[in-house]
Amino acid sequence: MRIGTSGWQYTDWRDVLYPPGLPQRRWLHHYAETFTTVENNNAFYRLPARGTFERWRDATPPGFVMAVKASRYLTHMKRLTDPAEPVARLMNTAAGLGAKLGPVLLQLPPTLRADPARLDACLRRFPDDVRVAVEPRHPSWWTDETHDVLRHHRAALCWADRLGRPLTPLWRTTSWLYLRFHEGPAQPWPRYDDATLRTWTRELDRADDAYVYFNNDPGGAAVHDALRFTDLLP
C-alpha cells in the first residue's frame, strides 16, 4: 500500500514537512524521504513539459511513484469528448517519469452526468499498461453500466471521503484500489480523526495494492493525516 498526499508544493507546509530555509526546488526530494508516492495535481491546471516530469523522476528515489491527475482540458473543458489528442499528449509528457509513473486520475466535473459510452471511449485511448482511476462526482454514475465499463478496462473507481463519509460506492472494479481523502471531520479543520481513519484501514484490509492520497492540504493537515494513517494500518 502506498500512502501520500495530493501535491507537495504548499507554502504552509514549511515547519510542518519542510525545514526552514529548504529551497523549494528541493521540496520533492525531501517529500520523497517521508512518503513513497505523491499525486501530482499540477497537470490538472497546466500540463508540464516532459522535461519537468523527467526532473521529478530524477529528484525521487528508486521505487517512488507519482500519480498524475489528468488535465482539466480533457475532463472539464472537453468533458471526455474527442479524447484521442489530449490523452496522447498527457501520456507522451508523463512518460518522462519512466517507471515512476503511477495511475492517471480522471476526476470528472460534478455537473457531468453519467455517459458510460463517453467514458468507455476515453478509457480506450489509454495504453494497456497504464493504470487509470476515475472519480465521478455526479450521482447518476452509480449504475451497473458504469461499473461494467470500469471493470472492462480494468480501471479503478476512485473512492473518495469527505467529512468521514464515502462519496462513492465502494466498488472494486479491478485488482488495485485508489482512495482520496478530501476533508476531515476533526479539528483543526480539515484534519481527520482516528476513528474515521481506522474505519478506512478496515475497508482497505488485505488490499496490498492500493494508492491512498490525502487532499486536505491546508495547514499541513494532509501530512499529519497521511503519517497517522500509516501508523494505524494493521
C-alpha positions as CSV (number, residue, x, y, z in Angstrom):
1,M,0.0,0.0,0.0
2,R,1.3,3.4,-0.9
3,I,0.2,6.5,1.1
4,G,0.9,10.1,0.3
5,T,-0.6,13.5,-0.3
6,S,-2.2,15.3,-3.3
7,G,0.6,17.6,-4.2
8,W,3.6,18.8,-2.3
9,Q,4.2,22.4,-3.2
10,Y,2.3,24.2,-0.4
11,T,4.0,27.1,1.3
12,D,2.2,26.5,4.6
13,W,4.0,23.1,4.8
14,R,7.1,24.9,5.9
15,D,7.9,23.9,9.5
16,V,5.4,21.0,9.0
17,L,7.2,18.9,6.5
18,Y,9.9,21.2,5.1
19,P,12.6,22.6,7.3
20,P,13.0,26.4,7.3
21,G,15.3,27.6,4.6
22,L,14.9,24.5,2.4
23,P,14.8,25.7,-1.2
24,Q,11.5,24.9,-3.0
25,R,13.4,23.1,-5.7
26,R,14.4,20.6,-3.0
27,W,10.9,20.0,-1.7
28,L,10.0,17.0,-3.8
29,H,13.3,15.3,-2.9
30,H,12.6,16.0,0.8
31,Y,9.0,14.8,0.5
32,A,10.2,11.5,-1.0
33,E,12.3,10.8,2.1
34,T,9.0,10.5,4.0
35,F,6.4,9.2,1.5
36,T,6.6,6.6,-1.3
37,T,4.1,8.3,-3.5
38,V,2.5,11.6,-4.4
39,E,-0.5,12.6,-6.5
40,N,0.5,15.3,-9.0
41,N,-2.2,17.9,-9.3
42,N,-0.2,20.4,-11.3
43,A,-1.0,18.6,-14.5
44,F,-4.7,19.2,-14.0
45,Y,-4.2,23.0,-14.2
46,R,-1.4,23.1,-16.8
47,L,0.3,20.1,-18.3
48,P,4.1,20.4,-17.5
49,A,6.7,19.8,-20.2
50,R,8.2,16.3,-20.5
51,G,11.4,17.6,-19.2
52,T,9.7,18.7,-15.9
53,F,8.4,15.1,-15.4
54,E,12.0,13.9,-16.1
55,R,13.3,16.2,-13.4
56,W,10.7,14.9,-11.0
57,R,11.8,11.4,-11.9
58,D,15.4,12.2,-11.1
59,A,14.6,14.0,-7.9
60,T,13.0,11.0,-6.3
61,P,14.5,7.6,-5.1
62,P,14.0,4.2,-6.8
63,G,10.6,2.8,-6.1
64,F,8.9,6.2,-5.7
65,V,5.6,6.5,-7.7
66,M,3.8,9.6,-8.9
67,A,0.1,9.5,-9.8
68,V,-0.9,12.2,-12.3
69,K,-4.2,14.0,-12.4
70,A,-5.4,14.3,-16.0
71,S,-5.7,17.8,-17.5
72,R,-8.9,19.7,-16.9
73,Y,-8.8,20.3,-20.7
74,L,-9.8,16.6,-21.1
75,T,-12.1,16.2,-18.1
76,H,-13.7,19.6,-17.6
77,M,-13.5,21.5,-20.9
78,K,-13.9,18.7,-23.4
79,R,-15.8,16.6,-20.8
80,L,-14.2,13.4,-22.1
81,T,-15.3,14.1,-25.8
82,D,-12.7,13.6,-28.5
83,P,-10.2,12.2,-26.1
84,A,-7.5,10.9,-28.5
85,E,-5.3,14.0,-28.7
86,P,-5.4,15.1,-25.0
87,V,-4.8,11.6,-23.8
88,A,-1.9,11.1,-26.2
89,R,-0.4,14.4,-25.2
90,L,-0.7,13.6,-21.5
91,M,0.8,10.2,-21.9
92,N,3.7,11.5,-24.1
93,T,4.7,14.0,-21.5
94,A,4.0,11.9,-18.3
95,A,6.2,9.2,-19.9
96,G,9.1,11.4,-18.7
97,L,8.5,9.7,-15.3
98,G,9.6,6.4,-16.7
99,A,9.0,3.5,-14.2
100,K,7.9,6.0,-11.6
101,L,4.6,6.8,-13.4
102,G,1.7,5.6,-11.3
103,P,-2.0,5.8,-12.0
104,V,-3.7,8.5,-14.0
105,L,-6.6,10.1,-12.2
106,L,-9.7,11.2,-14.2
107,Q,-11.6,13.5,-11.9
108,L,-14.9,14.3,-13.6
109,P,-16.8,17.6,-13.1
110,P,-19.6,17.4,-10.6
111,T,-22.0,18.6,-13.3
112,L,-21.1,15.9,-15.8
113,R,-24.0,13.4,-15.8
114,A,-23.4,9.7,-16.5
115,D,-22.3,8.9,-20.0
116,P,-20.8,5.4,-19.9
117,A,-20.2,5.3,-23.6
118,R,-18.2,8.5,-23.5
119,L,-16.2,7.2,-20.6
120,D,-15.6,3.9,-22.5
121,A,-14.3,5.8,-25.5
122,C,-11.9,7.8,-23.3
123,L,-10.6,4.8,-21.4
124,R,-9.9,3.1,-24.7
125,R,-7.3,5.7,-25.5
126,F,-5.0,4.9,-22.6
127,P,-2.2,2.4,-23.1
128,D,-3.0,-1.1,-21.7
129,D,-0.1,-0.9,-19.2
130,V,-1.3,2.4,-17.7
131,R,-3.5,2.3,-14.6
132,V,-6.4,4.7,-14.7
133,A,-8.6,5.7,-11.7
134,V,-11.9,7.5,-12.4
135,E,-13.6,9.9,-9.9
136,P,-17.1,10.6,-11.0
137,R,-18.9,13.3,-8.9
138,H,-22.5,13.1,-10.2
139,P,-24.8,10.5,-8.6
140,S,-26.1,9.4,-11.9
141,W,-22.9,7.5,-12.5
142,W,-23.7,4.8,-9.9
143,T,-25.1,2.2,-12.3
144,D,-24.3,-1.3,-13.4
145,E,-23.3,0.1,-16.8
146,T,-20.7,2.4,-15.3
147,H,-19.4,-0.5,-13.2
148,D,-19.1,-2.7,-16.3
149,V,-17.2,0.0,-18.2
150,L,-14.7,0.4,-15.4
151,R,-14.3,-3.4,-15.0
152,H,-13.9,-4.0,-18.7
153,H,-11.0,-1.5,-18.9
154,R,-9.5,-2.6,-15.5
155,A,-9.9,1.0,-14.3
156,A,-10.4,1.7,-10.6
157,L,-13.4,3.6,-9.2
158,C,-11.7,6.3,-7.2
159,W,-13.1,6.0,-3.6
160,A,-13.4,9.4,-2.0
161,D,-14.1,10.6,1.5
162,R,-15.4,14.0,2.7
163,L,-16.1,14.6,6.4
164,G,-15.7,11.0,7.3
165,R,-18.2,9.7,4.8
166,P,-17.7,7.9,1.4
167,L,-18.8,9.9,-1.6
168,T,-18.9,6.9,-3.9
169,P,-20.0,3.3,-3.8
170,L,-17.1,1.1,-2.6
171,W,-16.9,-0.8,-5.9
172,R,-13.8,-2.9,-6.5
173,T,-13.6,-2.9,-10.3
174,T,-10.0,-4.0,-10.7
175,S,-7.2,-5.7,-8.7
176,W,-6.0,-2.4,-7.2
177,L,-7.6,0.5,-5.2
178,Y,-7.4,4.3,-5.3
179,L,-8.6,6.3,-2.3
180,R,-8.7,10.1,-1.8
181,F,-9.3,12.0,1.4
182,H,-10.8,15.4,0.7
183,E,-11.8,16.9,4.0
184,G,-11.8,15.5,7.5
185,P,-14.4,16.0,10.2
186,A,-12.0,16.8,13.1
187,Q,-10.4,19.9,14.4
188,P,-8.4,21.8,13.5
189,W,-10.0,21.8,10.1
190,P,-9.6,19.9,7.8
191,R,-8.0,17.1,9.9
192,Y,-9.2,13.5,10.2
193,D,-9.8,11.8,13.5
194,D,-8.5,8.3,14.4
195,A,-12.0,6.8,14.4
196,T,-12.5,7.8,10.7
197,L,-9.1,6.6,9.7
198,R,-9.5,3.3,11.4
199,T,-12.7,2.7,9.6
200,W,-10.9,3.1,6.3
201,T,-8.0,0.9,7.4
202,R,-10.5,-1.9,7.9
203,E,-12.1,-1.2,4.5
204,L,-8.6,-1.5,3.0
205,D,-7.7,-4.6,5.0
206,R,-5.7,-7.0,2.9
207,A,-5.5,-4.5,0.0
208,D,-1.8,-4.6,-0.6
209,D,-2.1,-2.9,-4.0
210,A,-3.6,0.4,-3.1
211,Y,-2.9,4.1,-3.5
212,V,-4.1,6.5,-0.8
213,Y,-3.8,10.3,-1.0
214,F,-4.8,13.0,1.4
215,N,-6.1,16.0,-0.4
216,N,-6.8,18.1,2.8
217,D,-3.7,20.2,2.3
218,P,-4.4,23.4,4.3
219,G,-2.2,23.8,7.3
220,G,-0.3,20.6,6.6
221,A,-3.3,18.5,7.6
222,A,-2.6,16.1,4.8
223,V,0.9,15.5,6.1
224,H,-0.3,14.8,9.6
225,D,-3.1,12.5,8.5
226,A,-1.1,10.6,6.0
227,L,1.5,9.8,8.6
228,R,-1.2,8.9,11.2
229,F,-3.0,6.7,8.7
230,T,0.3,4.8,8.1
231,D,0.7,4.3,11.9
232,L,-2.9,2.9,12.2
233,L,-2.5,0.3,9.5
234,P,-2.6,-3.3,10.9
